[in-house]
Amino acid sequence: MTNIAGLLTAPDRDAFLAGLAKEGPVSRGTYVDGTPIWLVTGYPESVTVLTDPRFSSDVAKQAKVDVAAAAGLPADVVPYLMRTLGAYDPPDHTRLRRLVSREFTARRVEGLRPRIQEIADELLSGLPEEFDLIERYAYPLPIQVICELLGVPAQDRDTWRGWAADLGAPDLDRLAAGARGLVGYMRDLIAVKRATPGDDLLSGLAKVREDDGDRLSDEELISMSISILIAGHETTVGLISQSVWLLLTRSLDLVDIAAAVEELLRYSGPAEIAVLRHTLAPVELGGVGIPAGEAVQVVYAAANRDPRRFDRPGLLDLHRPDNAHLGFGHGIHYCLGAALARAETQIALTSLLERFPKLTLAGEVGWQPGLKRALTGLPVRTSPRS
């Protein structure tokens, strides 16, 4: 049986996806910790899992995979790090998303575009001829944007970045310390926002209230803010850096930036697997019968290469006209920050290549395995070596 960790560690990602597809759109596999699960790699089957209420993403309900234990999370921070929007089913999910969406709006994101452009221009000014694009551009841009959006003080960002980095550490003591530090910090910051609110998103979430008086609890606020803070930079760092790498290694031209970003998301989006789900009832999926109580893992990276949905799916076509990819999920759990990630990536790529039209790779790149595949470094030069 295929272990899903192979997608994250395979030296040849395309070969791994091709091999996985040969198993059929639904096949038996194993989770990172070796627990048997069902792997869903077909596009229509994935859409079914992401939309059918018989598939639950609520981690509080019984499943055969303890995701928190597999990740090594300490018990005292699990409610804050695991109870994200993606880990709730309706009606709880409906309530939380409605409350969060009252402040995290498309208008707020569109209003950020001039500031995103300013940050991109500032980061691109004064760069040396050779630099690590992740360290100097792809990483600081989304972090500054998401911190300003939420209202994280500038003097606290390096401390927060350290805790966020610790969450991905293999050392469980370091992971636990980072988790506890981040939870404690957000608890204190929320108290400040309640006492002296500003124009930022966190202040808005702290005061948002429905007509019936419903509001986000402190635990929900901590969980939502951490989720937005981490997802709001990790995914975009990966999308920007992987997109630049693909553009430079494939000698591709950006003509329609919006269409290009959608294809880059389909072809090599940073979110390669969905939140783990489990069946609440027996389900027939892709010709396979799945009993109730079984863990089910949608593999976005494979579904986005399904030839039944995409013409020549192995081709990176920046002009692809029909591109209903699953790079941001689908259904009620569609990524709340998708518009922000798109805006940042469009601005980041356009600004970079307009400033440095002869940008080239300056060395080897490496990949860091994990639940989100990421480049460890991307050395570039502003002009080819003579």
Buried (B, 14 or more C-beta within 10 A) or exposed (E): EBBBBBBBEBEEBEEBBEEBBEBBBBBBBBBBEEBEBBBBBBBEBBBBBBEBEBBBBBBEEEBEBBBBEBBBBBEEBBBBBBBBBBBBBEEBBEBBBEBBEEBBBEEBBEEBBEEBBEBBEEBBEEBEEBBBBBEBBBBBBBBBBBBBBBBBEEEEBEEBBEBBEBBBBEEEEBBBBBBBBBBBBBBEBBEBBBEEBEEBBBBBBBEBEEEEEEBBEEEBBBBBBBBBBBBBBBBBBBBBBBBBBBBBEEEBEBEEBEBBBBBBBBBBBBBBBBBBBBBBEEBEBBEBEBEEBBBBBBBBBBBBBBEEBBEEBEEBBBEBEEBEBBBBBBEBBEBBBBBBBBBBBBBBBBBBBEBBEEBBBBEEBEBEEBBBBBBEBBBBBBEEEE
